[in-house]
């Protein structure tokens, strides 16, 4: 098995590839899947010239499920062959009304993936499924059938403080983590937390049983199945915050990884998002595997690793599924226009804009006056290219008040397009005392060959992850 590694694409497709995910090869699985919340989740980032506020966003994923989709039917048919009782339950649920149809579609998606996760988990391995009250009661019924109810170990309640109080009812301030194992002989390392001041002053009392004569444990009290000492990453100014929806604190993943794995073990996150599991595993000397269906997430994980552990870490892992030549780039363009655009702009370090208004990507650079100038990016993945596209880019640069406009094309641009770009008025940089072409064109093939745009040193718009301490960095990278 190749580790460490990121996998771009549908996690079900990757998990079913026995070359990459052999039977009983993973020690610990943590998954934080969509919860069937019927909501869209967006990544926030700072646009140049907006005063450092989060002004822009791009949809990361859509958490809405449709029972009438072909994928749901295929999943249910597969379950009927291999897990008939699970298929029967989901089919029954789909007949209980429109609301339950959506839940049935969600569960069919989750069930086929849980079957594969059970297959790749070692006999001594553990699985933690992170969910909220939206679907937790349904999910437990499905996991019980796939992993076996006897292998259910704990329902962990993660409590946190957050704003917002409903007019009626209780504020929802907890998530649920279901802890399952593959069998009875599983890895578990007890973790301890400090005693409260009251307990330290009082000591053990007789009511506490047979341990009374031994006194308090020097290491503290064992962690229980409710966790209130780890807070959510809520503030946009928090050191951890990367702007990714549903981002979980590193401390939460560090606890899970310490409890249910040892150094050198393999940790898998099949919905890796912004890479909190990956970051925690790297920090704790575990090998790791992360899968995500969006290039936005894979790109963010790579940036996070580089920001945290330094550029050398890029040589310690592989990325599977990303376009590496024209054939794979064209395949992505044909499969998903949006994913192709996000991948293409990531080649130049830009970030996507959801409601683009003629702007697919955006980033910037700092000038002499210490203010940020904007660079906008347009991507054209079609076969037909014409000078009008360059004229549109020139107009968008002026409308946005940008300094430079970049055009990335899948096919070779026409001579007229190149002429318009060459004859556009250049941008004069005061800080770098240099003229830069204000309109520039590169093909995907040129970018893959290592050719670049002529730009001043640029800056990222996503908040950077903290750089790990030098000592920790050296121990993780080498």
Buried (B, 14 or more C-beta within 10 A) or exposed (E): EEBBBBBBBBBBEBBBEEEBBEEBBBBBBBBBBBBBBBBBBBBBBBBBBEEEEBBBBBBBBEBBBEBEEEBBEEBBEBBBEEBEEBBBBBBEBBEEEEEBBBBBBBBBBBBBBBBBBBBBBBEBBBBBBBBBEBBBEBBBBBBBBBBBEEBBBEEBBBBBEEEEEEEEEEEEBBBBBBBBBBBEEBBEEEBEBEBEEEBEEEEBEEEEEEEEEEEBEEEEEEBEEEBEEBBBBEEEEBEBBBBBBBBBBBBBBBBBBBBBBBEEBBBBBBBBBBBBBBBBBBBBEBBBBBBBBBBBBBBBBBBBBBBBBBEEBEEBBEBBBBBEEEEEBBEBBEEBEBBBBBBBBBBBBBBBBEEBEBBBBBBBBBBEEEEBBBBBBBBBBEEEBEBEBBBBBBEBBEEBEBBBBBBBBBBEBBEBBBEBBEEBEEBEBEBBEEEBBBBBBBBBBBBBEEEEBEBBEBBBBBBEBEEBEEEBBEEBBE
